[in-house]
Amino acid sequence: MLASRFPETILSRLYRCGVIACLTINDPKQAVPAARALLAGGIDAMELTLRTPTAVESLRRIKGEIPEMLAGVGTILTPEQVRDVVAAGADFGVSPGLSERVVLAAQESGLPFAPGIATPSELEKGLELGCREMKFFPAQPIGGITYMKSLWTPYAHLGIRFLPLGGLDRHNMVDFLREPATLAIGGSWIVTPERLENEDWKGITTAALIAATSVAKIRAVSSATSLATFPDALFNDKTA
C-alpha cells in the first residue's frame, strides 16, 4: 500500500467531516463569519478557492481567528501559489488538474496536496509523484459514481482515496460517501455565492447541519454494518 503524504490527523478529520465546504470569497471580511457559520453547523473542513485576489487574505484571517477550522485551498495552479498559501497557514491543498510542478512544490513546502485527476493515465501520473489522495474532478459530469468506481478498482489495493468534487449536492452526496473510494466530498452548495452576498450566516449553518447530519449517519453505519444493506429511507432528508 502506498504511504500517504497527508498526516493521519488530517486524513481522520476529513473522513469524519465527510463534506468539505468549497467557497469563493470576494470580501475578506466575510471569511471569518462564513467559517464560524460552518462550524456552528458541524462542518469543520473547508476549501477556499484561489479565484479571487483576496483568497490568501481570507485564508490568513480564518487561520488567525479560527485555528480549529481545517482550512484547505483549491485551484492551486502554480508553485508560487503553493508558497503563498503555505505562508498563510493552509492545512492542505487541491487543484483541478495534475501539474508536476505544483505537486513537487507542495511536497517541498510540506503541504498535503491532492491533485485533480479524471483518467487512469492521470491517476498513474499522480502515483508516480507519490500521491495517494487525489481529487476526482469533475465528478458528476465525467460519469459520476459508476465511472469513479471503475477508475478506482484497479488501484484500490494501493490505498487510493478520492476527494470527489464537481456537480455534487445534498441529494447525491450520500451515494458518493457510501463508496469506499471516497475519503470526503467537496461541494459548493453549502456556502453559495448568494448566501455570501446576503451574509446569510444562518442559511449556511442550516445547510451545513443538514450535510453534517447525513455524514454522521453514514459514518456510523460504515463502522457498524454493510453500507450496501443499510436502509435508504434513513437518508431521505425532507428538511430542506
C-alpha positions as a Markdown table, in Angstrom:
| # | Residue | x | y | z |
|---|---|---|---|---|
| 1 | Met | 0.0 | 0.0 | 0.0 |
| 2 | Leu | 1.2 | 3.5 | -0.9 |
| 3 | Ala | 2.0 | 5.7 | 2.0 |
| 4 | Ser | 0.0 | 8.9 | 2.3 |
| 5 | Arg | 1.6 | 12.4 | 2.2 |
| 6 | Phe | -1.3 | 13.6 | 4.4 |
| 7 | Pro | -0.8 | 13.5 | 8.1 |
| 8 | Glu | -3.1 | 10.9 | 9.8 |
| 9 | Thr | -4.7 | 13.7 | 11.8 |
| 10 | Ile | -5.9 | 15.5 | 8.6 |
| 11 | Leu | -7.0 | 12.3 | 7.0 |
| 12 | Ser | -9.1 | 11.4 | 10.0 |
| 13 | Arg | -10.7 | 14.8 | 10.2 |
| 14 | Leu | -11.5 | 14.8 | 6.5 |
| 15 | Tyr | -13.1 | 11.4 | 6.8 |
| 16 | Arg | -15.0 | 12.3 | 9.9 |
| 17 | Cys | -16.2 | 15.6 | 8.5 |
| 18 | Gly | -17.1 | 13.9 | 5.2 |
| 19 | Val | -18.1 | 17.2 | 3.4 |
| 20 | Ile | -15.5 | 19.9 | 2.6 |
| 21 | Ala | -17.3 | 23.1 | 2.1 |
| 22 | Cys | -16.0 | 24.8 | -1.0 |
| 23 | Leu | -16.3 | 28.6 | -1.3 |
| 24 | Thr | -15.0 | 31.6 | -3.2 |
| 25 | Ile | -14.7 | 34.7 | -1.1 |
| 26 | Asn | -14.5 | 38.2 | -2.7 |
| 27 | Asp | -14.6 | 40.2 | 0.5 |
| 28 | Pro | -12.2 | 39.0 | 3.2 |
| 29 | Lys | -14.5 | 40.5 | 5.9 |
| 30 | Gln | -16.9 | 37.6 | 5.1 |
| 31 | Ala | -14.3 | 34.9 | 5.6 |
| 32 | Val | -14.4 | 34.5 | 9.4 |
| 33 | Pro | -18.2 | 34.8 | 9.7 |
| 34 | Ala | -18.6 | 32.2 | 7.0 |
| 35 | Ala | -16.2 | 29.8 | 8.7 |
| 36 | Arg | -18.0 | 30.3 | 12.0 |
| 37 | Ala | -21.3 | 29.6 | 10.4 |
| 38 | Leu | -19.9 | 26.3 | 9.0 |
| 39 | Leu | -18.6 | 25.3 | 12.4 |
| 40 | Ala | -21.9 | 26.1 | 14.0 |
| 41 | Gly | -23.5 | 23.6 | 11.6 |
| 42 | Gly | -20.9 | 20.9 | 12.3 |
| 43 | Ile | -18.7 | 21.3 | 9.2 |
| 44 | Asp | -15.1 | 21.9 | 10.2 |
| 45 | Ala | -13.3 | 21.4 | 6.9 |
| 46 | Met | -13.4 | 24.0 | 4.1 |
| 47 | Glu | -11.7 | 24.7 | 0.7 |
| 48 | Leu | -11.1 | 28.3 | -0.2 |
| 49 | Thr | -10.6 | 28.7 | -4.0 |
| 50 | Leu | -7.8 | 30.8 | -5.4 |
| 51 | Arg | -10.1 | 32.5 | -7.8 |
| 52 | Thr | -10.1 | 36.0 | -6.3 |
| 53 | Pro | -7.2 | 38.3 | -5.4 |
| 54 | Thr | -8.4 | 38.3 | -1.8 |
| 55 | Ala | -8.3 | 34.5 | -1.3 |
| 56 | Val | -5.0 | 34.4 | 0.6 |
| 57 | Glu | -6.0 | 37.2 | 2.9 |
| 58 | Ser | -9.3 | 35.4 | 3.6 |
| 59 | Leu | -7.3 | 32.2 | 4.5 |
| 60 | Arg | -5.0 | 34.2 | 6.7 |
| 61 | Arg | -7.9 | 35.7 | 8.7 |
| 62 | Ile | -9.6 | 32.3 | 9.1 |
| 63 | Lys | -6.4 | 30.6 | 10.4 |
| 64 | Gly | -5.7 | 33.6 | 12.6 |
| 65 | Glu | -9.1 | 33.8 | 14.3 |
| 66 | Ile | -10.4 | 30.2 | 13.9 |
| 67 | Pro | -7.5 | 27.8 | 14.2 |
| 68 | Glu | -9.8 | 24.9 | 14.8 |
| 69 | Met | -11.1 | 25.1 | 11.2 |
| 70 | Leu | -9.3 | 22.7 | 8.8 |
| 71 | Ala | -8.8 | 25.3 | 6.0 |
| 72 | Gly | -7.6 | 23.9 | 2.7 |
| 73 | Val | -7.0 | 25.8 | -0.5 |
| 74 | Gly | -8.2 | 24.9 | -4.0 |
| 75 | Thr | -7.5 | 26.0 | -7.6 |
| 76 | Ile | -3.7 | 25.9 | -6.8 |
| 77 | Leu | -2.2 | 26.3 | -10.3 |
| 78 | Thr | 1.4 | 27.4 | -9.7 |
| 79 | Pro | 4.3 | 26.7 | -7.4 |
| 80 | Glu | 4.2 | 30.4 | -6.3 |
| 81 | Gln | 0.6 | 29.9 | -5.1 |
| 82 | Val | 1.7 | 26.9 | -3.1 |
| 83 | Arg | 4.2 | 29.0 | -1.3 |
| 84 | Asp | 1.7 | 31.8 | -0.7 |
| 85 | Val | -0.9 | 29.5 | 0.8 |
| 86 | Val | 1.6 | 27.7 | 3.0 |
| 87 | Ala | 2.8 | 31.1 | 4.4 |
| 88 | Ala | -0.9 | 32.0 | 5.1 |
| 89 | Gly | -1.4 | 28.8 | 7.1 |
| 90 | Ala | -3.2 | 26.4 | 4.7 |
| 91 | Asp | -3.8 | 22.9 | 6.1 |
| 92 | Phe | -3.9 | 21.2 | 2.7 |
| 93 | Gly | -4.3 | 22.0 | -1.0 |
| 94 | Val | -6.0 | 20.6 | -4.1 |
| 95 | Ser | -6.1 | 21.5 | -7.7 |
| 96 | Pro | -8.5 | 20.9 | -10.6 |
| 97 | Gly | -5.8 | 19.1 | -12.6 |
| 98 | Leu | -2.4 | 17.4 | -12.2 |
| 99 | Ser | 0.7 | 19.6 | -12.6 |
| 100 | Glu | 4.0 | 18.0 | -11.8 |
| 101 | Arg | 5.5 | 21.4 | -10.9 |
| 102 | Val | 2.7 | 22.1 | -8.4 |
| 103 | Val | 2.8 | 18.6 | -6.8 |
| 104 | Leu | 6.6 | 18.9 | -6.3 |
| 105 | Ala | 6.3 | 22.4 | -4.9 |
| 106 | Ala | 3.7 | 21.2 | -2.4 |
| 107 | Gln | 5.9 | 18.3 | -1.4 |
| 108 | Glu | 8.9 | 20.6 | -1.0 |
| 109 | Ser | 6.8 | 23.0 | 1.1 |
| 110 | Gly | 5.3 | 20.2 | 3.3 |
| 111 | Leu | 1.8 | 21.0 | 2.1 |
| 112 | Pro | -0.5 | 17.9 | 2.0 |
| 113 | Phe | -1.8 | 18.0 | -1.6 |
| 114 | Ala | -4.3 | 16.2 | -3.7 |
| 115 | Pro | -4.0 | 16.9 | -7.5 |
| 116 | Gly | -7.1 | 16.6 | -9.7 |
| 117 | Ile | -7.4 | 13.6 | -11.9 |
| 118 | Ala | -10.1 | 12.3 | -14.3 |
| 119 | Thr | -8.4 | 9.4 | -16.2 |
| 120 | Pro | -6.3 | 6.3 | -15.4 |
| 121 | Ser | -3.3 | 7.9 | -17.0 |
| 122 | Glu | -3.6 | 11.0 | -14.8 |
| 123 | Leu | -4.1 | 8.7 | -11.7 |
| 124 | Glu | -0.9 | 6.8 | -12.6 |
| 125 | Lys | 1.0 | 10.0 | -13.0 |
| 126 | Gly | -0.2 | 11.0 | -9.5 |
| 127 | Leu | 1.0 | 7.7 | -8.2 |
| 128 | Glu | 4.4 | 8.2 | -9.8 |
| 129 | Leu | 4.6 | 11.5 | -7.9 |
| 130 | Gly | 3.8 | 9.8 | -4.6 |
| 131 | Cys | 0.2 | 11.0 | -4.3 |
| 132 | Arg | -2.2 | 8.6 | -2.6 |
| 133 | Glu | -5.1 | 11.0 | -2.1 |
| 134 | Met | -6.4 | 12.6 | -5.3 |
| 135 | Lys | -9.3 | 15.0 | -6.2 |
| 136 | Phe | -11.7 | 13.3 | -8.6 |
| 137 | Phe | -12.9 | 16.1 | -10.8 |
| 138 | Pro | -15.3 | 16.9 | -12.3 |
| 139 | Ala | -17.1 | 14.1 | -10.6 |
| 140 | Gln | -20.6 | 14.2 | -11.9 |
| 141 | Pro | -20.1 | 15.5 | -15.5 |
| 142 | Ile | -17.4 | 12.9 | -16.2 |
| 143 | Gly | -19.5 | 9.9 | -15.2 |
| 144 | Gly | -20.4 | 10.1 | -11.6 |
| 145 | Ile | -20.2 | 7.1 | -9.2 |
| 146 | Thr | -20.2 | 4.5 | -11.9 |
| 147 | Tyr | -17.1 | 6.0 | -13.5 |
| 148 | Met | -15.4 | 6.7 | -10.2 |
| 149 | Lys | -15.8 | 3.1 | -9.1 |
| 150 | Ser | -14.4 | 1.8 | -12.4 |
| 151 | Leu | -11.4 | 4.2 | -12.2 |
| 152 | Trp | -10.7 | 3.3 | -8.6 |
| 153 | Thr | -11.0 | -0.5 | -8.7 |
| 154 | Pro | -7.7 | -1.4 | -10.4 |
| 155 | Tyr | -5.8 | 0.7 | -7.9 |
| 156 | Ala | -7.8 | 0.0 | -4.7 |
| 157 | His | -5.1 | -2.3 | -3.3 |
| 158 | Leu | -2.7 | 0.7 | -3.2 |
| 159 | Gly | -5.0 | 2.5 | -0.7 |
| 160 | Ile | -6.0 | 5.3 | -3.2 |
| 161 | Arg | -8.7 | 7.5 | -1.9 |
| 162 | Phe | -10.7 | 10.2 | -3.8 |
| 163 | Leu | -12.0 | 13.6 | -2.9 |
| 164 | Pro | -14.9 | 13.9 | -5.5 |
| 165 | Leu | -15.9 | 17.4 | -6.5 |
| 166 | Gly | -17.9 | 18.8 | -9.3 |
| 167 | Gly | -21.7 | 18.6 | -9.5 |
| 168 | Leu | -22.2 | 17.2 | -6.0 |
| 169 | Asp | -25.0 | 18.4 | -3.8 |
| 170 | Arg | -27.1 | 17.3 | -0.8 |
| 171 | His | -29.1 | 14.9 | -3.0 |
| 172 | Asn | -26.2 | 12.8 | -4.4 |
| 173 | Met | -23.7 | 13.3 | -1.6 |
| 174 | Val | -24.9 | 10.2 | 0.3 |
| 175 | Asp | -24.2 | 7.9 | -2.7 |
| 176 | Phe | -20.6 | 9.2 | -3.1 |
| 177 | Leu | -19.9 | 9.0 | 0.7 |
| 178 | Arg | -21.0 | 5.4 | 0.7 |
| 179 | Glu | -18.3 | 4.4 | -1.6 |
| 180 | Pro | -15.0 | 3.1 | -0.1 |
| 181 | Ala | -13.1 | 5.0 | -2.7 |
| 182 | Thr | -14.3 | 8.3 | -1.1 |
| 183 | Leu | -12.3 | 10.0 | 1.6 |
| 184 | Ala | -14.6 | 13.1 | 1.7 |
| 185 | Ile | -16.5 | 15.0 | -0.9 |
| 186 | Gly | -16.3 | 18.7 | -1.8 |
| 187 | Gly | -19.2 | 20.9 | -2.6 |
| 188 | Ser | -20.3 | 24.5 | -3.1 |
| 189 | Trp | -24.0 | 24.1 | -2.2 |
| 190 | Ile | -23.5 | 24.9 | 1.4 |
| 191 | Val | -21.8 | 28.3 | 1.0 |
| 192 | Thr | -23.4 | 29.6 | -2.2 |
| 193 | Pro | -22.5 | 32.9 | -3.7 |
| 194 | Glu | -26.0 | 34.2 | -2.9 |
| 195 | Arg | -25.6 | 33.3 | 0.8 |
| 196 | Leu | -22.2 | 35.0 | 0.9 |
| 197 | Glu | -23.5 | 38.1 | -0.9 |
| 198 | Asn | -26.5 | 38.3 | 1.5 |
| 199 | Glu | -24.4 | 37.4 | 4.5 |
| 200 | Asp | -26.9 | 34.7 | 5.2 |
| 201 | Trp | -24.9 | 33.0 | 8.0 |
| 202 | Lys | -28.0 | 31.3 | 9.4 |
| 203 | Gly | -28.6 | 29.7 | 5.9 |
| 204 | Ile | -25.0 | 28.5 | 5.8 |
| 205 | Thr | -25.3 | 27.0 | 9.2 |
| 206 | Thr | -28.6 | 25.2 | 8.3 |
| 207 | Ala | -27.2 | 23.8 | 5.1 |
| 208 | Ala | -24.0 | 22.7 | 7.0 |
| 209 | Leu | -26.1 | 21.0 | 9.7 |
| 210 | Ile | -28.1 | 19.0 | 7.1 |
| 211 | Ala | -24.9 | 17.8 | 5.5 |
| 212 | Ala | -23.2 | 17.0 | 8.8 |
| 213 | Thr | -26.2 | 15.0 | 10.0 |
| 214 | Ser | -26.2 | 12.9 | 6.8 |
| 215 | Val | -22.5 | 12.3 | 7.2 |
| 216 | Ala | -22.9 | 11.2 | 10.8 |
| 217 | Lys | -25.5 | 8.6 | 9.8 |
| 218 | Ile | -23.3 | 7.3 | 7.0 |
| 219 | Arg | -20.1 | 7.1 | 9.1 |
| 220 | Ala | -21.9 | 5.4 | 12.0 |
| 221 | Val | -23.2 | 2.8 | 9.6 |
| 222 | Ser | -19.9 | 2.2 | 7.9 |
| 223 | Ser | -18.4 | 1.1 | 11.3 |
| 224 | Ala | -21.4 | -1.0 | 12.3 |
| 225 | Thr | -22.7 | -2.9 | 9.2 |
| 226 | Ser | -22.5 | -3.1 | 5.5 |
| 227 | Leu | -23.4 | 0.1 | 3.7 |
| 228 | Ala | -25.0 | -2.0 | 0.9 |
| 229 | Thr | -27.7 | -3.2 | 3.3 |
| 230 | Phe | -28.3 | 0.0 | 5.2 |
| 231 | Pro | -31.9 | 1.2 | 4.7 |
| 232 | Asp | -32.1 | 4.1 | 2.2 |
| 233 | Ala | -35.1 | 5.6 | 4.0 |
| 234 | Leu | -32.8 | 7.0 | 6.7 |
| 235 | Phe | -31.2 | 9.2 | 4.1 |
| 236 | Asn | -34.3 | 10.7 | 2.6 |
| 237 | Asp | -33.9 | 14.1 | 4.1 |
| 238 | Lys | -37.0 | 16.2 | 3.9 |
| 239 | Thr | -35.9 | 19.1 | 6.0 |
| 240 | Ala | -34.6 | 21.4 | 3.3 |
